[in-house]
Amino acid sequence: MQHLILGGGPAGIAAARTIRKAKSDAGIVIATDETEAPYLRPLLPDLILGEARDETILDPQGADLAEKGVRLLTGRRAVRLDMGNRKVDFSDGTQEGYDVLLIATGGKPEIPAALKKELPAIRVFDSRRDALGIKERAGLPGGAVVYGPGYLAIEACRALRGTKKKVVWIKPDLPKYGYPIAGELEASILDDVRNRGARIMEGDEIVHVWEKGPDTSVVLTRGGVEIPCSLVVIATERVPSVGFLAGSGVMVGMGVLVDDFLRTSAPNVYAAGDCAEFAGKPKKVGRINFGWRSAIKQGQLAGENMTGGNRRFGSEQENYFWALFGFSLLDRARK
Ligand SMILES: Cc1cc2nc3c(=O)[nH]c(=O)nc-3n(C[C@H](O)[C@H](O)[C@H](O)COP(=O)(O)OP(=O)(O)OC[C@H]3O[C@@H](n4cnc5c(N)ncnc54)[C@H](O)[C@@H]3O)c2cc1C
């Protein structure tokens, strides 16, 4: 039985490990578009800060995949799912077949129109490669602008202030897809960010960015303020990476729609992690997670159910993103 997993993040790897535990002879392939060994995305701010190195952000879950007989195919972006023939096409022209498929493609940051341009100063904050680019750019003179509504923007501010960069956080309206930091808690975290020296422009937007010199760009806000800077970091919400499913027959809302067993609308196709969304629930709570621990838990459950299990997903507060490896993320945001 061939198990194909799209995405080498925590959900995909946890599923692969669980499938192996259940079936010693199962064929297991993980195909992911990133080119490096699996790494711990939550430690990317520490990579920018210089508090973590490439080796220390490797995901321990991914360390022994080859020994466990899991094939990891890197640099493979799924571009089409052919359900009739149970095959996935990849951007490099290759194909992989499956008996059971897991979609664990996570999310990518939503990019606002004004930032959809190729300028060296504009950097997305999502991957290891992004973090290394931000770190390099943070070494230039000039300040940084962070754009985003929530937790990832808090983390970007923390990392950049740690590099001694002057930071302006342009914070648009509330995140759209469910967010645990609100009310008094949010106010107190914003105070911490301010106390660390970042200026916060709440409820504002970026309307234009242009290049003024090789290392300097200018950000224009909706309120008419011009901010010269050497770095503009996009730290927006991660929107499920599901574009390749168009026309496949798998039902998609904002994310891949799943039931409590993480089954999609299509036979033998499951979804887990940041790309998944519970069918029939309101948008704010339908998003199963944002968070590392929840992605692992979902991957494990999907792996069980892909190998004959019949267990429902139980969403618990502590599986949201409050803690990672035992310490509080809110404490981290306040560091
Ligand atoms: C900077 C940053 C900091 C974060 N900090 C925290 C934190 O402190 N705590 C916390 O709990 N969570 C944090 N998160 C969120 C956490 O990383 C995610 O919730 C988690 O990684 C989701 O896991 P996943 O396996 O669903 O998806 P991902 O980790 O996103 O993995 C999906 C993989 O699939 C790949 N992929 C996407 N599309 C395709 C395709 N078409 N074909 C093949 N491969 C594809 C992606 O490139 C990626 O490698 C952070 C995220 C970021 C970006």
The ligand as an ORCA input file, in Angstrom:
! r2SCAN-3c Opt
* xyz 0 1
  C       7.876     32.479     11.474
  C       6.905     31.513     12.085
  C       6.872     31.339     13.453
  C       5.964     30.470     14.019
  N       5.958     30.315     15.363
  C       5.135     29.421     15.922
  C       5.188     29.176     17.305
  O       5.953     29.819     18.029
  N       4.372     28.213     17.807
  C       3.530     27.492     17.043
  O       2.840     26.637     17.570
  N       3.446     27.703     15.728
  C       4.233     28.643     15.156
  N       4.186     28.854     13.812
  C       3.189     28.109     13.035
  C       3.659     26.694     12.761
  O       4.940     26.732     12.172
  C       2.647     26.041     11.855
  O       1.388     26.018     12.504
  C       3.056     24.629     11.513
  O       4.312     24.636     10.863
  C       2.020     23.966     10.632
  O       2.500     22.729     10.270
  P       2.024     22.019      8.915
  O       2.745     20.728      8.864
  O       0.561     22.032      8.829
  O       2.529     22.974      7.734
  P       3.938     23.600      7.387
  O       4.855     23.565      8.545
  O       3.642     24.881      6.722
  O       4.536     22.577      6.330
  C       3.965     22.419      5.065
  C       5.054     22.120      4.066
  O       4.447     21.851      2.795
  C       5.124     22.567      1.793
  N       4.212     22.799      0.665
  C       3.298     23.792      0.519
  N       2.652     23.666     -0.660
  C       3.171     22.568     -1.244
  C       2.925     21.910     -2.481
  N       2.007     22.349     -3.357
  N       3.639     20.802     -2.784
  C       4.574     20.322     -1.925
  N       4.865     20.906     -0.737
  C       4.161     22.007     -0.415
  C       5.553     23.845      2.493
  O       6.600     24.517      1.818
  C       5.988     23.311      3.844
  O       7.307     22.851      3.805
  C       5.073     29.742     13.203
  C       5.094     29.926     11.823
  C       5.999     30.803     11.265
  C       5.994     31.000      9.766
*
